[in-house]
């Protein structure tokens, strides 16, 4: 396939080639992989500025995406890509093979840094998706900082570089420029552009930007952060809420008392998870066994399947998948490239996927269908947006319909409202649980 870059892709490639580091903030489906590979090829074979590249990606992306992307485009077919995956011995053997680009899953990145020691061989590093590198206390972030001075070209790729707010920008920007633009520490960054938001006495739980802070921050990072916010034609996306009525007795019992039968919630966060499970129709008890409560969401999913369109169904809990497969034998669980190809050929009526498994980097799902169903709503705005972009992306030929199965008068409604407003989901969930407890007490 011949590659004819769109204007924003050409601009992104030029910035990556000309600058020593860039944060590429392109939404899902905008071609981050082909843009990056094109820039690497030019730097390696036209300009001779780099000799060996490392790509660090989520595991499934490392397995499925980068080698397939290079093979898809005619101008990249000569690039040799080596996947550094699997057990210890397999990874060591892969590192000994000659290649232009080595791809490793982020769980093994810290291992690679320790393995190489002072002899870091990669003069170009690509971090595909920033999850795992946004927390300065994480092993991945510390490992990257350890070898930062040995990296000539550093590229960070993310569809959502700051899904939970502008505070998230400090970690990726500071690892690139070593504190030149946003300060050398998160405290200095926070003190300059933020003020306390939610607090309890002297304890601050969240921060909000000062007036004008967003414009100032984006101006400070404009030369190292490439953003495309719009202007790319995508098919229409229709978000549909499917209300589901459930028997509320068990739900209200747990919500009010933190205990219902053999199910106990020890704190607000656990309670939020248990309530979400009950809204879906089953819950893990204190012994780890599944207690079945209702099948109302199963029935709602069945009504959608009756429309005759292939459905990509996102599930949160393992027991959700098990119950769906018991009710719909034609369902298949996404497990890699073979499933992806079968979906594209139209051989799968109902494809089940955890949003973390398909949220980042699994390209091609848009070629097999245009209907998505959220059986259980996620506790992560990032996962939600990334997963929806599996169908709503470039190459999709139809309008995309995203159905949300929302159990009425449950935590589902709160999650749905926050997802729609793109707010702080975790904070909202905890607040909703506290509000529920207050209502019961009064």
N, C-alpha and C positions, 0 to 999 in steps of 0.2 A: 504494500500500500504506500502510495506517495504522500508525503507530509507537506501540506501547504499551511503554514502557521497563520492563525488569525492575528489581527493587529496586536491584541494584548499578549498573545504568546510570543510574538516577535520581540516585543518590548521586554518581556520577562527574560527571554534568552539573552538579549543584549546586556541587560543588567547583570545577569549571572556571569557572563563572559568578562565583562569589564570590571566588576567589583570583586573584592576578595571574600565578601560574605553578603548574603541576602536572606531575608525571611520572605518566602513566597506564600502569600496569603490568598490562595486561589480556592474558590469553592469547589466542592466535589463535582467531578465531571468536566472540569475546565482544562484538563490535560497537563497536570503537574508532572507526571512521569515522562511524557514525551518531551516536554520542555526541558526538563532536567537532563535527560539523556542526550538531547541535541546539544545543550551547552557543554556537557562533559566531552562529547566527541570532538567539538571544536577546540576546546582547551587542550585535549590530549593529542589530536592528530593534525590540527591546523596551526595551533600556536605553540605546542610543545611546552605548556606551562605546568601540566600535571602528568604524573606517570601511573598512579594507582588510586582508585576511588573505593571508598567504603560506603555502602548504603545501609542504614540502620532502620528497620521497619517493623511494624507489628508482625507477629509470626505468620499469620495467614497471608499477609501481603508479601512477605519475604518468600514464601513458598510459591505463590501463584502469579504475582504481578510483573516484577521487573524484567525477568527473562522473557516473558511473553510479550511485554510491551516493546522490547528491543527487536524481537523477531517479527513483530507486526509491521514495522515501518522499513521501507527499502533503504533509506539513508542510514539506518542504525544496524542493519543486519550483520555488519562486520564486527560489532562490539562483542567481546567475549565476556559473559557474565557467569560468575561462579557463586553458587549458593552455599553459605557456611551454616549448615543446619544439622540437626540431629544430635546424636550422642557425642561425647568428648572426642573419641577417635575419628569419627567422621568429620567433625569440624576441623581437627588438626590436619587431616589429609586434604580437605578442601582448600585450606590456606596455603598448602604447598603447590597447588595447581596454578599454572600461569593464567592470568585473566586481566582484563581491563577494569572490571568492576566486581567487587565482592559484596554479597548481600547477606546480612546477618539479622536475626530477630533481636529486638531490643532487650529481651531477657538475658541474652548472652553478651551484650555489649560490654558490661563491666568485666566479664570474664576475659574478653578479648584484650581489653586495655591491660589487665594484669598479665596476660599471656605474652604480650609484646614487650612489656616493661619499658625500658628507655629507648628501644629500637622501634618506635612507631613508624610503620611503613606507608601509611596512607596520607598523601599530601592533599587529598580532597575527601571531604566527608559530607554525606547527605543524611539528614535526619528526616525520615518520612513519617509525618505526623508527630506532633509534639507531646502527645500523651505519654507520660513517663519521664519527660524532660522539663516539665513546667514547675516541678517542685525542686527547689534548690537543695533540699535535704535528701532527695532520692539518690540511689546508687548510680543511676544513669547520668544524672546531671553532674554529680561529682566526678564520675569517670570521664565525661566529656571535658570538664574543666581541667582535669589532670593532663590531658593531651592537647589542649587547645593551642598551645604555643607551637606545636609541631604540625599544625594544619594550615596549609596555604589558602585553601578554598573551603568555606563552610557554608552549606546551604540548608536552611530549615524550611520544611514544607508543611503547611497546615491549612485545611479548609476553615478551621475555627481557631485562630491563634489566641484568642482571649474569650472563650465561651462563658466564663463566669465573671467577666468584667476586666477593666483596664489593668488591675493589679497583676493579672496573668502575663502581661507583656514584659515585665521587668526581667524575668528569668531568661527567656530566649534572646532578648536584645542584649542583655549584659553578657551572656556567654559568647555572643558574636563580637561585640566591640569592647569587651572587658570594662564596661562601666562608663564609656565616654559620653553616651547620650542620655541615659536615664539614671546615672549615678552608680557608684560602686557597691551599694548595699540596698536591700529592699526597704530598710527603715528610712534612708534618705529619700528614696523615691516616693515612699508613702507620705512622708512629712511634707514634701514639696507640692504634691498634687492631690492629696486626699485629706478628708476630715472624718472623724468617727461618725458612724451611722448608728447601728444597734449596739447598745451597751448595757451593762449591769454594774452600776457604780464605776469603779476604775477599770473594769474588764470590758474591752471593746471586742464585740463579736463580728462586726463587719465595718467596712469603710466605703465611703462614696466619694466620687471625684469632686474637687472644688469647681465652682463655676468657671467655665472656659478651659478646664484641664484637658478635656479630650482633644480639642483643637491644638493645644500646646504640645501634647504628647505625640500626636500624629505628625506635627510639624518637625518635632525633634528626630523622629525615626523615618521621615519620608524617603531619605536616600538609601536606607537599608531594608525597607519593608515595602514590598510591591503588593498592592491591594487591587482587586477587581470587585466592585460592589454591584455592578449591574451592566447592562448593555449587551449581554449575551442572550440570544433568543433561545428560550427553553419552552417546552410545551406547557400548557396550562396545568396547574396542580390544584385539585379540589380536595379540601380537607373536610371530612364528614364525621360527625359524632354520632355513633350508634348507641342510644341509651339502652341500658340493660337493667331490668328490674330483678332484684334478688331478694331472697328471704333474709331479713336484716337481724333476726334474733341472735345468731351466733356472732355476727359482726359487732352488734351493740354490746353484747356481753363482754367481748374482749376489749373493746374500746373503753368501756366504763371501768372495768375491774383489772385490766392487764392480765387476766386469767380467764380461760374458757376451756373447760374440760382438761385435756392434757397439753394445752397450748399456753405458754407463759411468755409474757414480754417483760424483760428486765429493765428496759429503759425506753425513752421516746423513739430512738432510732430503730430499735428492734420492733417496737409496736407498729411503726410505719410500714416496715416490711411485712409483718404478719397481717396487717389490715389489707395491704395490697394483694397478698396471696388469697385471703378470704374473698376479696372482691372478684378475683379470677375464678374461684370455685373450689380451691383445695388449699391445704396449709400443712406445713411440716410441724409435727408436734415435738415435745421436748425430747423424745427419743429418736427423732429423725425420721419417723414414719409419716406417711402421707394420710391425712384425714380428708375425705371427700365431702364437700359441703353442698355444692349445687352444680348444675351443668347449663346454667343460663347463658354464659358466654359461648359455650360449645354450640348451643342452639343458634345463637346470633351469627356465629361464624358459618354455620350450615346454610343460613339464609343467603349469605353473601356468595357462597360457593354455588348456590342454585342459579346464579346469574350466568354461569358457564364460562367465566373468564379465569385464566390462571391467576392464582393468588399467592403473593409472598407474605407470609404471616410471621411477624416478630413476636417472640415469646420471651418472657423474663425468667421463669422458673422451670426446672426440669420436669416437674410434675405437670406443668401446662402442656409440654410437648407430648408426654406420655398419654395424657387424657385425650388430646387431639388425635393422636395416631390410633388410639383405640376406637375412636368414633369415626374416623375417616381413614380407612386403610390405604387409600391412594396417596396419603401424605408422605413426603420424604423430608428428611433432615439434611440441611446443607452440610456437606462434609468435604468439599474441595472441588477440584477442577472437573471431575467426572460429573458431579451433580450440576455444576454450572453449565456444562455442555448440554446435558439432558434438558435442563430448563430452557436453554436457548432454542433447542429443537422442538419445543412444545410438548415434551413428553411428561411433564410434571404438572398436575392440576393444583397441588397445594404444596408449597415449599416452605418448610419451617426453618427459622433462623433466629439465633440470639443476636440482638443488635451489636454486641461486642464482636461477634464472629464475622458479621458482614458489614459492619459500619465503616471500616476503613479499607480502601484499596481493592475491594473485590469488584472488578470492572466487568461489565457485560450483562449484568442482570436486567438492564433496561431493554435488552434485545429479546427477552422472553416473556415479558408481561408489563402491565401498567397499573395493576391493582395491588395495593399494600393494605394489610390489616395489622393493627396493633392489638394483640390479644390482651397483653398486660402492658401498661404504660411504664416507661423507664424512669429511673431516678437520676438520669443524666441528660442535660440539654444537648451536650455534645454528641452523645450516642444517638439521640433522637434525630438531630439534624443530619448527621452523617448517614444514618440508616435510610432515611427518607430519600436521600440523594442517590441511593442505589438504583432507583427507578426514575427519579426526576432529574435527569441529566442529559447532556448532549448525546444524541443518537436515539433518544426515545421518540417513537413515531406517533404516539397517541397521548391524549390527555391522561394525566396521572391522577388516580383517585386514592386517597389515603383514608381508610376507615379507622376510627378509634372506638373500641368497645369500652364504654364507660358505664360502670355500675353506678346507678343513681344513689345519691345521698352517701357516697363513700369517699374514701381518699382519692379515688380515680378522678372525681370532679375537680379536686384541688390541684392534682398533678396536671390535668388537662388545661386548666386556667393558666397555670404558671408556664407551661410549655408554649401556650399561645402568645403569652406576653414576653417570652424569652427572659424570664426573671431568674432569680437565684433559687433554683429548685430545691436544693438540700435545706436551705434555711426555711423556705416556705413549707416544706413537709413537716419539719419539726414544729413550726408554729401552728400548723393545722392540728397536729396531734395534741398540743398543749391547749388549743382552743376547744377541742372536743372534750378534753378532760375537765376543763372549766365549766362547760355547759352541763355536763353530767353532774358535777359537784353542786351546781346551783339549781 
